[in-house]
Amino acid sequence: MDESKIAVALVSLGCPKNEVDAETMLGYLEAAGCRIVEDIEAAEVVIVNTCAFIQPAVEEAIEALLDIAALKEEGTIKGIVCSGCLTQRYGKQLLDELPEVNVFLNPGAIERVAEAVRLAAEGRRGIISAPLTYLQTADAPRWRAGSEWLAYLKIAEGCNNRCTFCTVPSLRGRYRSRPADDIRREFDRLAGEGVKEICLVAQDTTRYGTDLSPATDLAALLRLLDDSDFDGWVRLLYLHPDSITEELIQTIAQSSSVIPYFDIPLQHVVPRILKRMGRRGGAEQYAALLASIRRAVPRAALRTTFIVGFPGETEADFEALLAFVEEARFDRLSAFSYWPEEGTAAARLPQRVPGEVANERLEALMQLQEQVSLEINRSYVGARLQVLIERQERDYNVSIGRSFRDAPEIDGEVKVEGMHPVGQFVSAVVTQAEVHDLQAKIIRH
C-alpha cells in the first residue's frame, strides 16, 4: 500500500518529551506523503504514542489503545500502531496481550513510522524495533501539533542516572546530547515560526553536554541561545539538583531570554531515603542550593517533585519532609505516592509503607503546599507580570494565560480581565490571589 493514500491520526500520552517524538513522527509521515488528520474517526490508521514510566501511565496507554480498538471493530479504522515506551517496556508480550493492535514501534525506530503505518493499514501485525540510539536533529521533519506560540525543544535523550524507582534508562537508553549548533538551528527555526515560549527538555537537562567531545554544559548552551534575536521565553524543565552549578545559576540570572523558573525534582530530603532512591543530597544541601538560587535571582520561581511512602520512610522522615517544604516555600510542588514499578531496584526493597499510610502522607503534604502556595500568590498582589495569553473565556470576559512562574499544563494560570489576543504577551497587574492561580488586569498607560 502507498503511504501517500493513508490518513493518519496520532494520540500522544505522557510528558512533553513524548510530544516532541509525536510531532517528529508526524513530520516523517507527512514527508512520506501520508495525510495527517486530527479527527480519529476520519483516520485509516491511528498511532497511540505511549508513556510507560509508571503503572498509571501503562494503564492509561492500554485504555487508550482499547478505546481505539473499539472504533476499529466498528470498521472506521483499518489499523492501530502503538509507539513509545509501552512497546519498549513490554515488547513481544504485547503481541499476545493486545491482539487488537497491529504494529508496535519502539522509541529507537521513530524514523520507520511510515513503514509501521503501511503495515497497519494492510492489516498486518508485528514489532518494529531498533537500538535506543535515535537522537532528534534539526533536520528531522516536525509537524507541530500543539499551540503555535509554544514549542518543546529536546536537547538530549536517555538517562545515565540510576534512581532505584525509575524505569527511564531501560526505556530510553543512555544519555546522549545533541550538538549545540544543531539545537541552535532548531531554536532559530522555532523562533522564526513565531513561537513565543520554547521549553528545553531532556530526561536530565542539567547533564547536557557532558557526553559530547569536547564536553560542554547547559550554561554554555544557554549563552549560545541567548545570543539571538528571540524576544520570547526560554524555559528549562527537569533540572537534576546534582548538576546545578553556580555558573548555571548566574547564567540564568544574567540571561535576557531564559526566565527564572527552576524545576528541580528533589524526590525527598532525608539522606537515608535518598540513598535508597539511588540519589545524593539531603535537606541541608538542598536548602543551600535554593538559597544560592534566590541570592542570584531573588524573584526565581521554584518547582519541585517529591515521592512519599518510599520503602523505609518513617513518620519522622515524613515530618522532616514537611518541615523542609514549609521552610523552603516552593512556588509549585507536585507529589506522588510511591508505586513499586516492575523491574526497578526499589520494587525489591523491604520496609514497604502501607498504601493507605502513603496516601495520607500525600494528602497532608499537598494541604501544606496549598497553604504555602496561597501565601506566595498573595505576595504577588499589586505586582506587574508579563502574561502569555493562551485562551479566551468570553462568557466571563476573561483571558487565561501564564506568567514566568507557570509551566504549560502543570502549574497555575493568570486570569486577565477582558479579551486579549491569544498567543501574545500582555503586561498585567495582579489584583487577587487564589491557591494556584492569579487574577489580574491590564496595565493602562
Secondary structure as the mmCIF struct_conf table of DSSP 4:
data_model
#
loop_
_struct_conf.conf_type_id
_struct_conf.id
_struct_conf.beg_label_comp_id
_struct_conf.beg_label_asym_id
_struct_conf.beg_label_seq_id
_struct_conf.end_label_comp_id
_struct_conf.end_label_asym_id
_struct_conf.end_label_seq_id
HELX_RH_3T_P HELX_RH_3T_P1 GLU A 3 LYS A 5
STRN STRN1 ALA A 7 SER A 12
BEND BEND1 GLY A 14 CYS A 15
HELX_RH_AL_P HELX_RH_AL_P1 PRO A 16 ALA A 31
TURN_TY1_P TURN_TY1_P1 ALA A 32 GLY A 33
HELX_LH_PP_P HELX_LH_PP_P1 CYS A 34 CYS A 34
STRN STRN2 ARG A 35 ILE A 36
BEND BEND2 GLU A 38 GLU A 38
HELX_RH_3T_P HELX_RH_3T_P2 ILE A 40 ALA A 42
BEND BEND3 GLU A 44 GLU A 44
STRN STRN3 VAL A 45 THR A 50
BEND BEND4 PHE A 53 ILE A 54
HELX_RH_AL_P HELX_RH_AL_P2 GLN A 55 GLU A 73
TURN_TY1_P TURN_TY1_P2 GLU A 74 GLY A 75
BEND BEND5 THR A 76 THR A 76
BEND BEND6 LYS A 78 LYS A 78
STRN STRN4 GLY A 79 GLY A 84
HELX_RH_AL_P HELX_RH_AL_P3 CYS A 85 TYR A 90
TURN_TY1_P TURN_TY1_P3 GLY A 91 LYS A 92
HELX_RH_AL_P HELX_RH_AL_P4 GLN A 93 GLU A 97
TURN_TY1_P TURN_TY1_P4 PRO A 99 GLU A 100
STRN STRN5 VAL A 103 LEU A 105
HELX_RH_3T_P HELX_RH_3T_P3 PRO A 107 ARG A 112
HELX_RH_AL_P HELX_RH_AL_P5 VAL A 113 ALA A 121
TURN_TY1_P TURN_TY1_P5 GLU A 122 GLY A 123
STRN STRN6 GLY A 126 ILE A 128
TURN_TY1_P TURN_TY1_P6 LEU A 132 THR A 133
TURN_TY1_P TURN_TY1_P7 ALA A 138 ASP A 139
BEND BEND7 ALA A 140 ALA A 140
BEND BEND8 GLY A 146 GLY A 146
TURN_TY1_P TURN_TY1_P8 GLU A 148 TRP A 149
STRN STRN7 LEU A 150 LYS A 154
STRN STRN8 ALA A 156 GLU A 157
TURN_TY1_P TURN_TY1_P9 THR A 164 PHE A 165
HELX_RH_AL_P HELX_RH_AL_P6 VAL A 168 ARG A 172
BEND BEND9 ARG A 174 ARG A 174
STRN STRN9 ARG A 176 SER A 177
HELX_LH_PP_P HELX_LH_PP_P2 ARG A 178 PRO A 179
HELX_RH_AL_P HELX_RH_AL_P7 ALA A 180 GLY A 192
TURN_TY1_P TURN_TY1_P10 GLU A 193 GLY A 194
BEND BEND10 LYS A 196 LYS A 196
STRN STRN10 GLU A 197 VAL A 201
TURN_TY1_P TURN_TY1_P11 GLN A 203 ASP A 204
HELX_RH_3T_P HELX_RH_3T_P4 THR A 205 ARG A 207
TURN_TY1_P TURN_TY1_P12 TYR A 208 ASP A 211
BEND BEND11 LEU A 212 PRO A 214
HELX_RH_AL_P HELX_RH_AL_P8 LEU A 218 ASP A 226
BEND BEND12 ASP A 227 SER A 228
BEND BEND13 GLY A 232 GLY A 232
STRN STRN11 TRP A 233 LEU A 236
HELX_RH_3T_P HELX_RH_3T_P5 PRO A 241 SER A 243
HELX_RH_AL_P HELX_RH_AL_P9 GLU A 246 GLN A 254
BEND BEND14 SER A 256 SER A 257
STRN STRN12 VAL A 258 VAL A 258
BEND BEND15 PRO A 260 PRO A 260
STRN STRN13 TYR A 261 ASP A 263
STRN STRN14 GLN A 267 GLN A 267
BEND BEND16 VAL A 269 VAL A 269
HELX_RH_AL_P HELX_RH_AL_P10 PRO A 271 ARG A 276
TURN_TY1_P TURN_TY1_P13 MET A 277 GLY A 278
HELX_RH_AL_P HELX_RH_AL_P11 ALA A 283 ALA A 296
TURN_TY1_P TURN_TY1_P14 PRO A 298 ARG A 299
STRN STRN15 ALA A 301 VAL A 308
BEND BEND17 GLY A 309 GLY A 309
TURN_TY1_P TURN_TY1_P15 PRO A 311 GLY A 312
HELX_RH_AL_P HELX_RH_AL_P12 GLU A 315 ALA A 328
BEND BEND18 ASP A 331 ASP A 331
STRN STRN16 ARG A 332 SER A 337
TURN_TY1_P TURN_TY1_P16 GLU A 342 GLY A 343
BEND BEND19 THR A 344 THR A 344
HELX_RH_3T_P HELX_RH_3T_P6 ALA A 345 ARG A 348
BEND BEND20 PRO A 350 GLN A 351
HELX_LH_PP_P HELX_LH_PP_P3 ARG A 352 PRO A 354
HELX_RH_AL_P HELX_RH_AL_P13 GLY A 355 ARG A 378
TURN_TY1_P TURN_TY1_P17 SER A 379 GLY A 382
STRN STRN17 ARG A 384 GLU A 393
HELX_RH_3T_P HELX_RH_3T_P7 ARG A 394 TYR A 396
TURN_TY1_P TURN_TY1_P18 ASN A 397 ASN A 397
STRN STRN18 VAL A 398 ARG A 402
TURN_TY1_P TURN_TY1_P19 PHE A 404 ARG A 405
TURN_TY1_P TURN_TY1_P20 PRO A 408 ILE A 410
BEND BEND21 ASP A 411 ASP A 411
STRN STRN19 VAL A 414 GLU A 417
BEND BEND22 GLY A 418 GLY A 418
TURN_TY1_P TURN_TY1_P21 VAL A 422 GLY A 423
BEND BEND23 GLN A 424 GLN A 424
STRN STRN20 PHE A 425 ALA A 433
BEND BEND24 VAL A 435 HIS A 436
STRN STRN21 LEU A 438 ILE A 442
HELX_LH_PP_P HELX_LH_PP_P4 ILE A 443 ARG A 444
#
